[in-house]
Amino acid sequence: MTKTIMILAIATAFVVGSIATATTAFADHFNPCDFQGSANVKKVTLADNIWHAICGLQEQIDTIELTPGPPGPPGDDGTDGADGDPGVLNFYHMFGTVETVEPGAFAALTASCLSGDHLTGGGHQVTIGVGAPQVRISAPLTASPSDTWEVQLFNPNPDELGTQNVRAVVICADLP
């Protein structure tokens, strides 16, 4: 076969495949590869030979197994990104001044980080006294960014249980 006939055969295979698919919607028994020549003609025609070649090509296509080739060489390294911020060096806590809170009294206490560092949390500590104070506020001061923790509390003890000594505590991030 010449190149032109080969190309024609392959192109016809695709077209016939499409026609065969469309035809099966109307006649489920039609398969062009089962075609054995014209029923009225005893000799093999050129069309019969083309059908035979197309079916042979389709069988070969159906049995092809594709396997991946070897991996390619690695690509070039990319450029390094910019250096990030140095990050946190350490965490530490600071205590505010101990305040004596009389029974039935309110108090506002604070504790601050060292200059340039950032608070990460806080709370309070009772150093002397019975019972626990009622905490109304335990949060950073409203200035942003704040390095000071504020605690507002009430001493609910009756007079006979006495005073409470309390101080604020702040937890800080030591930044470079």
JOGI-V37997 format. One record per residue. N is the residue number from 1. RES is the residue in one letter. PHI is phi as a letter, one per 40 degrees, with the letter a starting at -180 (* if undefined). PSI is psi as a letter, one per 20 degrees, with the letter a starting at -180 (NA if undefined). BURIAL is + if it has 24 or more other ideal C-beta (glycine too) atoms within 12 Angstrom, else -. Layout:
# JOGI-V37997
n=N res=RES phi=PHI psi=PSI burial=BURIAL
n=N res=RES phi=PHI psi=PSI burial=BURIAL
This chain:
# JOGI-V37997
n=1 res=M phi=* psi=q burial=-
n=2 res=T phi=c psi=r burial=-
n=3 res=K phi=d psi=g burial=-
n=4 res=T phi=c psi=g burial=-
n=5 res=I phi=c psi=h burial=-
n=6 res=M phi=c psi=g burial=-
n=7 res=I phi=c psi=g burial=-
n=8 res=L phi=c psi=h burial=-
n=9 res=A phi=c psi=g burial=+
n=10 res=I phi=c psi=g burial=-
n=11 res=A phi=c psi=g burial=-
n=12 res=T phi=c psi=h burial=+
n=13 res=A phi=c psi=g burial=+
n=14 res=F phi=c psi=g burial=-
n=15 res=V phi=c psi=g burial=-
n=16 res=V phi=c psi=h burial=+
n=17 res=G phi=d psi=g burial=-
n=18 res=S phi=c psi=g burial=-
n=19 res=I phi=c psi=g burial=-
n=20 res=A phi=c psi=h burial=+
n=21 res=T phi=c psi=g burial=-
n=22 res=A phi=c psi=h burial=-
n=23 res=T phi=c psi=h burial=-
n=24 res=T phi=c psi=h burial=-
n=25 res=A phi=c psi=h burial=-
n=26 res=F phi=b psi=h burial=-
n=27 res=A phi=a psi=n burial=-
n=28 res=D phi=c psi=i burial=-
n=29 res=H phi=c psi=i burial=-
n=30 res=F phi=c psi=p burial=-
n=31 res=N phi=a psi=o burial=-
n=32 res=P phi=c psi=h burial=+
n=33 res=C phi=c psi=i burial=-
n=34 res=D phi=c psi=i burial=-
n=35 res=F phi=c psi=p burial=-
n=36 res=Q phi=b psi=k burial=-
n=37 res=G phi=h psi=r burial=-
n=38 res=S phi=c psi=p burial=-
n=39 res=A phi=c psi=h burial=-
n=40 res=N phi=c psi=i burial=-
n=41 res=V phi=b psi=p burial=-
n=42 res=K phi=c psi=h burial=-
n=43 res=K phi=c psi=q burial=-
n=44 res=V phi=c psi=p burial=-
n=45 res=T phi=c psi=r burial=-
n=46 res=L phi=c psi=h burial=-
n=47 res=A phi=c psi=h burial=-
n=48 res=D phi=c psi=g burial=-
n=49 res=N phi=c psi=h burial=-
n=50 res=I phi=c psi=g burial=+
n=51 res=W phi=d psi=g burial=+
n=52 res=H phi=c psi=g burial=+
n=53 res=A phi=c psi=g burial=+
n=54 res=I phi=c psi=g burial=+
n=55 res=C phi=c psi=h burial=+
n=56 res=G phi=c psi=g burial=-
n=57 res=L phi=c psi=g burial=+
n=58 res=Q phi=c psi=g burial=+
n=59 res=E phi=c psi=g burial=-
n=60 res=Q phi=c psi=g burial=-
n=61 res=I phi=c psi=g burial=-
n=62 res=D phi=c psi=h burial=-
n=63 res=T phi=c psi=i burial=-
n=64 res=I phi=c psi=p burial=-
n=65 res=E phi=b psi=p burial=-
n=66 res=L phi=c psi=p burial=-
n=67 res=T phi=b psi=p burial=-
n=68 res=P phi=c psi=q burial=-
n=69 res=G phi=c psi=a burial=-
n=70 res=P phi=c psi=q burial=-
n=71 res=P phi=c psi=q burial=-
n=72 res=G phi=c psi=r burial=-
n=73 res=P phi=c psi=q burial=-
n=74 res=P phi=c psi=q burial=-
n=75 res=G phi=c psi=r burial=-
n=76 res=D phi=c psi=q burial=-
n=77 res=D phi=c psi=q burial=-
n=78 res=G phi=c psi=r burial=-
n=79 res=T phi=c psi=q burial=-
n=80 res=D phi=c psi=q burial=-
n=81 res=G phi=c psi=r burial=-
n=82 res=A phi=c psi=q burial=-
n=83 res=D phi=c psi=p burial=-
n=84 res=G phi=c psi=r burial=-
n=85 res=D phi=c psi=q burial=-
n=86 res=P phi=c psi=h burial=-
n=87 res=G phi=g psi=a burial=-
n=88 res=V phi=c psi=p burial=-
n=89 res=L phi=c psi=h burial=-
n=90 res=N phi=a psi=r burial=-
n=91 res=F phi=b psi=q burial=-
n=92 res=Y phi=a psi=r burial=-
n=93 res=H phi=b psi=q burial=+
n=94 res=M phi=b psi=q burial=+
n=95 res=F phi=b psi=q burial=+
n=96 res=G phi=c psi=a burial=+
n=97 res=T phi=c psi=p burial=-
n=98 res=V phi=c psi=p burial=-
n=99 res=E phi=b psi=p burial=+
n=100 res=T phi=c psi=p burial=-
n=101 res=V phi=b psi=o burial=+
n=102 res=E phi=c psi=q burial=-
n=103 res=P phi=d psi=p burial=-
n=104 res=G phi=g psi=j burial=-
n=105 res=A phi=b psi=q burial=-
n=106 res=F phi=b psi=q burial=-
n=107 res=A phi=a psi=q burial=+
n=108 res=A phi=b psi=p burial=+
n=109 res=L phi=b psi=q burial=+
n=110 res=T phi=b psi=q burial=+
n=111 res=A phi=a psi=q burial=+
n=112 res=S phi=b psi=q burial=+
n=113 res=C phi=c psi=r burial=+
n=114 res=L phi=c psi=q burial=-
n=115 res=S phi=d psi=p burial=-
n=116 res=G phi=g psi=i burial=-
n=117 res=D phi=c psi=r burial=+
n=118 res=H phi=b psi=q burial=+
n=119 res=L phi=c psi=q burial=+
n=120 res=T phi=b psi=i burial=+
n=121 res=G phi=i psi=a burial=-
n=122 res=G phi=i psi=a burial=+
n=123 res=G phi=i psi=b burial=+
n=124 res=H phi=a psi=r burial=+
n=125 res=Q phi=b psi=p burial=+
n=126 res=V phi=c psi=o burial=+
n=127 res=T phi=c psi=h burial=-
n=128 res=I phi=a psi=p burial=-
n=129 res=G phi=h psi=r burial=+
n=130 res=V phi=b psi=q burial=-
n=131 res=G phi=g psi=r burial=-
n=132 res=A phi=b psi=p burial=-
n=133 res=P phi=c psi=q burial=+
n=134 res=Q phi=c psi=o burial=-
n=135 res=V phi=c psi=p burial=+
n=136 res=R phi=c psi=g burial=-
n=137 res=I phi=b psi=p burial=+
n=138 res=S phi=a psi=n burial=+
n=139 res=A phi=a psi=r burial=-
n=140 res=P phi=c psi=q burial=+
n=141 res=L phi=d psi=q burial=+
n=142 res=T phi=c psi=i burial=-
n=143 res=A phi=c psi=q burial=-
n=144 res=S phi=b psi=p burial=-
n=145 res=P phi=c psi=q burial=-
n=146 res=S phi=c psi=q burial=-
n=147 res=D phi=b psi=j burial=+
n=148 res=T phi=b psi=p burial=+
n=149 res=W phi=b psi=p burial=+
n=150 res=E phi=b psi=p burial=+
n=151 res=V phi=b psi=p burial=+
n=152 res=Q phi=b psi=p burial=+
n=153 res=L phi=a psi=r burial=+
n=154 res=F phi=b psi=p burial=-
n=155 res=N phi=c psi=o burial=+
n=156 res=P phi=c psi=j burial=-
n=157 res=N phi=c psi=q burial=+
n=158 res=P phi=c psi=r burial=-
n=159 res=D phi=d psi=h burial=-
n=160 res=E phi=c psi=h burial=-
n=161 res=L phi=c psi=i burial=-
n=162 res=G phi=g psi=a burial=-
n=163 res=T phi=c psi=r burial=+
n=164 res=Q phi=b psi=p burial=+
n=165 res=N phi=c psi=p burial=+
n=166 res=V phi=b psi=q burial=+
n=167 res=R phi=a psi=q burial=+
n=168 res=A phi=c psi=q burial=+
n=169 res=V phi=b psi=p burial=+
n=170 res=V phi=b psi=q burial=+
n=171 res=I phi=b psi=p burial=+
n=172 res=C phi=b psi=q burial=+
n=173 res=A phi=b psi=p burial=+
n=174 res=D phi=c psi=o burial=-
n=175 res=L phi=b psi=q burial=-
n=176 res=P phi=c psi=NA burial=-
